[in-house]
Amino acid sequence: MLIRGEDSAIDLPSTLTEAEKWHYDLFGYLVLRQVVSPAEVEQMLEIANRWFAHPEVVPEPVNVTQDEYSGVLNNVHYGDRIFERLSLNEKALRIVNYPSLKTWACDRQTEITVRRV
């Protein structure tokens, strides 16, 4: 992969497999299986649901943004150790550090989905 700056270019090795590159190019997302345990996912969901229900008690600098049908939590890795551990998970970082991949989401099937921004 070639990343260009203002007046230089850096050649970085890709951390994605050929199959992952193909899937991401075709569908715009990746699914990483068995990155976190089902118990960790349940704990993260419990914390996130508590923060959405009571945004006034969310620790700084976590930020809660909600509307009628959706919500976003920003800076969660500062709010609880379980999110900090996820942000440092080697299996996730292999993908998240890929320059064109910027966001990820966790669901109940203990998968991390990486999506285009």
C-alpha positions as CSV (number, residue, x, y, z in Angstrom):
1,M,0.0,0.0,0.0
2,L,1.3,3.4,-0.9
3,I,0.4,6.4,1.3
4,R,1.2,9.8,-0.1
5,G,1.8,12.9,2.0
6,E,2.4,16.4,0.8
7,D,5.8,15.8,-0.6
8,S,6.6,12.2,0.2
9,A,5.3,8.6,-0.1
10,I,5.5,5.9,2.4
11,D,5.3,2.2,1.4
12,L,3.5,0.3,4.2
13,P,3.0,-3.5,4.1
14,S,-0.7,-4.5,4.2
15,T,-2.0,-6.3,7.3
16,L,-5.0,-7.7,5.4
17,T,-5.0,-11.1,3.8
18,E,-5.9,-11.2,0.1
19,A,-9.3,-12.6,1.0
20,E,-9.9,-9.8,3.5
21,K,-8.9,-7.2,0.8
22,W,-11.2,-8.8,-1.7
23,H,-14.2,-8.9,0.8
24,Y,-13.6,-5.3,1.9
25,D,-13.3,-4.0,-1.7
26,L,-16.5,-5.8,-2.7
27,F,-18.7,-5.2,0.4
28,G,-17.1,-2.3,2.2
29,Y,-16.7,-4.1,5.5
30,L,-14.9,-6.9,7.3
31,V,-16.1,-9.3,10.0
32,L,-13.6,-10.5,12.5
33,R,-14.7,-13.6,14.4
34,Q,-13.7,-14.6,17.9
35,V,-12.0,-11.4,18.8
36,V,-13.9,-10.9,22.0
37,S,-15.8,-13.4,24.2
38,P,-19.6,-13.5,24.5
39,A,-19.2,-12.4,28.2
40,E,-17.2,-9.4,27.1
41,V,-19.8,-8.4,24.5
42,E,-22.6,-8.7,27.1
43,Q,-20.6,-6.5,29.5
44,M,-20.0,-3.9,26.9
45,L,-23.6,-3.9,25.9
46,E,-24.7,-3.5,29.5
47,I,-22.3,-0.5,30.1
48,A,-23.3,1.1,26.8
49,N,-27.1,0.7,27.5
50,R,-26.6,2.2,31.0
51,W,-24.7,5.2,29.4
52,F,-27.5,5.7,26.9
53,A,-30.2,5.4,29.6
54,H,-28.4,7.8,31.9
55,P,-26.1,10.1,29.9
56,E,-25.6,12.4,32.9
57,V,-23.5,9.8,34.7
58,V,-21.2,9.0,31.8
59,P,-17.5,9.5,32.7
60,E,-15.5,12.2,31.0
61,P,-14.5,12.3,28.2
62,V,-17.0,9.8,26.9
63,N,-19.7,11.6,24.9
64,V,-23.3,10.3,24.3
65,T,-25.2,11.5,21.2
66,Q,-28.7,10.2,20.7
67,D,-31.8,10.9,18.8
68,E,-35.1,9.1,18.6
69,Y,-33.9,6.0,16.8
70,S,-30.1,5.8,17.3
71,G,-27.2,6.8,19.4
72,V,-23.4,7.1,19.3
73,L,-20.8,6.7,22.1
74,N,-17.5,8.5,21.5
75,N,-14.3,7.9,23.4
76,V,-15.6,4.8,25.1
77,H,-12.1,3.5,25.7
78,Y,-11.7,6.2,28.3
79,G,-14.9,5.2,30.1
80,D,-14.3,1.6,31.1
81,R,-11.4,-0.8,31.1
82,I,-13.3,-3.4,28.9
83,F,-13.4,-0.8,26.1
84,E,-9.8,0.1,26.6
85,R,-8.8,-3.6,26.3
86,L,-10.9,-3.9,23.1
87,S,-9.1,-0.8,21.6
88,L,-5.8,-2.5,22.3
89,N,-6.8,-6.0,21.1
90,E,-4.1,-7.2,18.7
91,K,-6.7,-9.1,16.5
92,A,-8.7,-5.9,16.0
93,L,-5.7,-3.6,15.7
94,R,-4.4,-5.6,12.8
95,I,-7.4,-4.4,10.8
96,V,-8.2,-1.1,12.5
97,N,-4.7,0.3,11.9
98,Y,-5.2,-0.3,8.2
99,P,-5.2,3.3,6.9
100,S,-8.5,3.2,5.0
101,L,-10.5,1.4,7.8
102,K,-11.6,3.8,10.5
103,T,-14.6,2.4,12.4
104,W,-15.7,-0.8,14.0
105,A,-18.8,-2.1,15.8
106,C,-19.4,-5.0,18.2
107,D,-22.5,-7.2,18.1
108,R,-23.9,-10.1,20.2
109,Q,-22.2,-12.7,18.0
110,T,-18.8,-11.6,19.3
111,E,-17.8,-10.3,16.0
112,I,-16.2,-7.0,15.2
113,T,-17.4,-5.4,12.0
114,V,-15.1,-2.9,10.3
115,R,-16.9,-0.4,8.0
116,R,-16.0,2.4,5.7
117,V,-16.4,5.8,7.2
